[in-house]
Amino acid sequence: MTDKGRDAAPKVAAALQGIAFDAIYTSPLQRAQQTAELIHANLPDSLPSPQASDLLLEIDLPLWEKMGKDEVIVQFPDDYQCWKERPHEFKMTVSRPEGTIEHFPVLALYEQAKQFWQEILPRHQGKTIMVVAHNGINRCLISTALGFPPSSYHSVQQSNCCINVLNFSGGLDDVVQLESMNQIAHLGNPFPKPRPPHRGPRLLLVRHGETQWNRDGRFQGQIDVPLNDNGREQGRRAAELLKSVNLDFAVSSPMLRPKETAELILEHHPGVTLELSPGLAEISHGLWEGKLESEIDREYGELLQQWKTKPETVQMPEGENLQQVWDRSIVAWKEIVAKYANGDRPLTGIVVAHDAVNKALLCHLFNLDPDHFWTFKQGNGGVSVIDYPYGPEGAPVLETMNITYHLSGSILDKTAAGAL
């Protein structure tokens, strides 16, 4: 570890204060083990010592070990292009004791990550564990938990000493929610820097601030409910977070709650005009709108349970289904990306929308269908960052997801858990 790494680990511990961990697992490689030990040393003495697991070893790239990126590009140009564009197809021919084999590094790492979850999850049901590992294996741990395909390996960003929060309801076959990803605010920077070649736009995806109906757990859908006082404060805090970001454009759902959130953010960016996109409007809940969950349960109990477990199969009474939300919101998103992809420099802008819409857009980044609707959490006033480093036709990168640290000073999302 460098001095910078040794300085960063205690900051991770400070961000984790107050969370009761049942266990800590770490890669046996020095850089991860030392990080885990420094975090452990700065947390309560009652915390169990880190346990090393070979299933947390970093990706195995034997032919490229100890080589710099530029050296790899020169010596293995075709292989490197495959690695970047089609990581699931990338292979190396290597000699092993059992003979010469074709080694698929990303596919092998995915299987390794699955095995880790399958071994660890049954031991800690209902508990909280910490995992300290590496860039590649972390990507695969997140991806296998959430159902991201191996082709999306490079679409998950992992910064040094970042924090991710995954909520498991059981095993890998049960619902797993990504509460947040690649949080680095505890290190002093809210967002990762764009990665090269940085040809396309950066989009800051924001969920609107809280409404009273969010607070009450009332389904609002396309009823135009404004922000409450807490929601306006969340908007102001999001504005402060984004104050130093050089914004070139801003797009919002035309509904009051995201529009007001966007306007609060743009108070620090007077030269940016707010555009409204009808495709980003919230899902129509039809006859459910304006009702509390308890009221819906009495009248549509079976359908409500279906919404919680198989949301992709639900047609809202006199409203929309998720495929309709997917179709219109993704069209709107692609239009935004295309519009702001051809400047004389990479452009940055905000897109402010709703819970269901943001979830659809995040799923779209990983080619996930509506059956993954519950995969991503979106807190009121939370911010996610999506880059298109290779332009609008290239693979997007989820740089960070559902950052709410600016709202509560916590790595955990403490925003309202109200209805859509």
N, C-alpha and C positions, 0 to 999 in steps of 0.2 A: 504494500500500500504506500501511496505517496503521503506527504504531509497534509495535502488537501483532503485525501481520503480519511486520514486519522482525525482531522478536524470535523469532518462531516458526520461521522458515525455518532458522536454524542448529540448532535442536533437531531438525528433520527430518534434517539432515545428520548430527548426532550419532547418531541412531537407525540411520542407514544405513551407519555405519562398518564396514569389513570386507567389504562387498559390492562385488565387481568389476563395474562397469558397462561395457558395450560402447558405449553411446550414451545421450544425454539428448535427449528431444524435448519441446518446449514450445509452447504457444500463443503467437502473436506479440503478444497483448494485454499491456499493461504489467504488470498485476498478476501474471500468470503468469510472464512473462519475468523480472521482478525476483526472484520467488520462486526460479525455476530458477537464476538467477545467484548468489543468496545461498547456495543449497544447494551449488552447484558450487564456490564460493569456500571452503567449509568442508570440502571433501573433498580427497583427494590430487591433487596437481598433474597427475598423469598422466591424469586423467579427461578425456575429450573435452568440448569446450565444447558448451553447449546449442544444438540446431538448432531453429529455428522452423518450424512447419507450420501452414498455414491450415486443415488438417483438424482442428485442435485448438481452433478458435475456439468461443466459447460459443454457446449457443442464441440464435437470432435471433427476438426478439419486437418487431418494429419499432413497432407501435402503442402499446406500453407502455413504451418506452424513457424513462428519466429520471422515471418515475412511481413513487410509493410504493405499497405494497400496498393501503393503505386507499383511496387515490385510484382505483386500478384497480377495486376492489370496488364503489365508488360509481358510476363511469362505465361499467363493463362487467360488471354483476352476472351476467348469464347466461353470458357468455364465461368469466368467472372460475370459475363453478361447473363448467363443462365442462372447463376446464383442470385443476381439482383432481380431478374425479371420472372424467373420460374423456379423459385427455391425448392418447391416440391419435386422438381425433376432433376435437380442438381445432384451429381454423383462424383465420386472419386474412386479410381481403381487402386486398391491398396493391398499390400502383402500382409497376411496374418498367419499365425501358426498353422491354421487349418488350410492355408493356401491363398491364392489371389482371389479377392472378392470385389464386387461393386458395392461401395459404401454410399448410402444416401443420408448425408448428415442431418438434414432437417427432418426427414421421416423417422430416422432413428431417435432423434431427440423428442419428437412427439410421443413415440411409444414409451420412452423413458419417463416423460412427464406424466403420462397416463398411469404408469406403474406406481409412481410416487403417490398420486392421489388415491389410487386403489388400496395402497398399503396404509396410508396415513389417516384418511377420513374415518374409517370405522373405529379408530382408537380415540377419536376426539369429538364425537357427536355432541352438539350443544356447547362446545367449548371454543376458545379462541387460540389459534396458534400463529406463530411467526415463522416465516420462511425467508432465509437470507441466502441468495444464490447469485446468479449472473444474468447478463443481458439475454442471451439466447434461451437458456432454460426457463427464465422468467416469462419470456414471450410464449414459450410452449406450455408452461403451466397455466397461464391465462387462457390461451387458445383452446387447450384440451378441456378446461373447465367449462368454457362458454360455447364450444362448438364452432370456433373459427377454423376454416380449412388451412392446411399447410401452405397453400398458395399465398396466404395472407401473412406469412411469417414476418415480412419487412414492414407490415402495416401497423405493428404494435411497437411503440417507442418505450424504451426503458432507460432512464437516466441513472447515473451513479447515485446511490443512496436515496432513490425515489421510494415512495410508499404507494402500494396498491391495496385496495380493500375488496375482498371477495366474500360474498355471503352464500354459504352452502345450506340447502334445506335437507340434504341427505348425502347421497353419493353422486357420482358423475352422471347417472341416469336421471337424477332429479333436477329440479330447477336450481340454477346457480345464477346469482346476480352480481354483476360488476358494479359496486357502489362508487368506486373512484379508481382512477388509474394514473400512474406516473405523476404523483403529487411531489412537487419540489419546493413549495413555498417555504417550508421550514429551513431551506438552505439559502433563502434570500432572493430567489428568482421565481416569479409566479409561473412562467412558461418556459419550456425548452426553446433554444434558438432553432430557427429553420435549418434543416440539414441540406447540404449540397446535393444536387445542383440548384435547387430552389428556383425552378423555372415557373412554377404555377402559383396560384393564390394561396393565402392562409385565411381560413375562415374560423372565426370565434363563434361557436354555437352556444347560445345563451337560452336558458329557460326563463320565462317571465317571473317576476316576483310574486309573492303570496297574495291570494285574494281571501276574503272572509270565507268563501265557499271551500277553498283549499283547507282552511283552518277547521271548518265544521265537518269536512268529509262529505260535501254535497257535490254531486256530479254536475259540472257546469257545461262541458262540451262547447257548443257554439252559442250559448247564451252569453252575452257580452258583459261579463262581470269585471269591474275595475279592480285595481290593486287596493289592498287595505293599507293601513299605516305601516305595518311591518313590511309589506311588499314594497312600498315606496322606499323604505330604509334599505331593503335588500338591493333595490335598483341603484340607490346612491352608493352603496358599498361596491357593487359591481362596476359602477362608473369610476370610482376611485381606483379600483384594481386596474382598469383599462385606460386610466388617464394618461399614462406615459406611452401607450401603444399608438403608433402612427396609423390611424385609420384612414382608409381610402374610400370605403363605401359602407353602407348600412342597409340591411333589408329586414323587414319585420312582417309577421302575420298582421293583417289589418285589424285584428281584434284589440280591444282596449288594453288588456293586461300586458301583452308583449309590446304593443306600440308605446305605452307609457314607460315601460322598462327601457326600451330603446332610446326614447327621448331623454330620459335621465342620463344615460350613458353619453349621448351626443351633446349634452351641455358642455362637456370638455372638448368637443370637436366641432366647433361652430361652422366649419367649412364643409361638413359632410351632410348631404341631403338624405333623408330617410325615404327609402322606397318600400312600398307595400306589395306583398305577394299573396294573393288569395289562396294559392296552393298550400300555404303554410298554416292555414286556419286549423284549429283544433278539431279532433274527431267529433262528428255529430253523434251524440248518444240518443237522439230521438226522444222517445217517451221517458227515458231515464233522466233527462236534463231537469235540473232544479230539485231533484230528490236526494234524500240521504240514503246511504247504503242500506240502512235498516228498513226504509220504506220500499226500496227496490227488492230487497230480500223477501218481503211479504208477498209481493205481486209477481216477481220474476225469479223466485229462489233458485230454480234449476238452471236458468240461463245465467244468473249471476255467478253461480259456482262454476259453470262452463267458462265464463269470462276469466275467472281466476286461474283455471287449470289448462284450458285449451282456447285461448282468446282468438286464435286464428279461425275458429269455427263459428264465431258468434256474429250474427246479423243483428245489429241494434234495432229494436222496434221503431220503425219509421225513421231510422238513422242510417249510419254507415257500417260497413265491416272494415276490418283492418287492411284488407287488400286494396280497398278504395283509398284509404289513407296513404298506404305505401305508394300507390300509383301516382297520385297527384303531388305528394310532397317530394318524391324523388324527381319528378319532372321539374318542379320548381327549383330544387337544389341544383340539378344539372344545368339549368338555365343560368343560375347565379355563377356557378363555376366557369361556364363557358364565357359569360359576359366579361368576367374580370380576370381572364387568363392571358389576355393578349396585350397587356400594357408594356411600356418600355422598361419596366422593372416589375418585380413580383409585388402584387398588391395584397393588402390586408383589410378585412372587413368583418363586421358583426352580422350574424343572422340570429334574430330573436324570435322564438316560437314557443311551442307548448310541449308538454310531457309526451303525449302520444306521437306527435310529429317528430320531436327530437329522437325518440326511440327508433322510429322508422328510419330516420336518416342515418343514425349510427349503425343500425343493422345493415343498411345499404352498403356501407363502407366495406363490410365483410361478406357481402352477397348472402345475407341471412334473410329468410322468409319470415312472415308474420308469426310463425310458431315460436320465434325467439323474442317475442314482444317484451317479456319480462326480464330479458338479459341485462339491460342497461338501466341504472337508476338515474333519474334526472331531478335534482333538487331545485326548489325555487331560487332563482338568482345564481344557479350553478353555471359554470363556464367550461366548455370543452374546446379543444383546438385541433383542427384538421388541416393538414398541409397536402398540397399536390406538388411534390418536388420535381416530378417529371412532366408537369403540365396536366391539362384536364383529361387527357387520354391515359395517363399513367396511373399506377396504383396510388391511392391516397394513403396517408399516414395519420393514424390517430395519435397525436403527440401527448395529449393529456385529456382526462375525461372527468366530468362532474366535479370540478374544483369548487368547493364551498368554504375553504379556509378563511376567505375574506369576510365571511358572514359571522363566523363564531370563533375563529381561532383554533378550530379543531380539525383533525384529519378525517373525522367522521361526519357524515352528512346529518345535520341536526335540523334541517328544514322540515316544514309540514309534510306529513305523509297523507295528505287529503286526496280526495278523488280527482279525476281528470277534469 
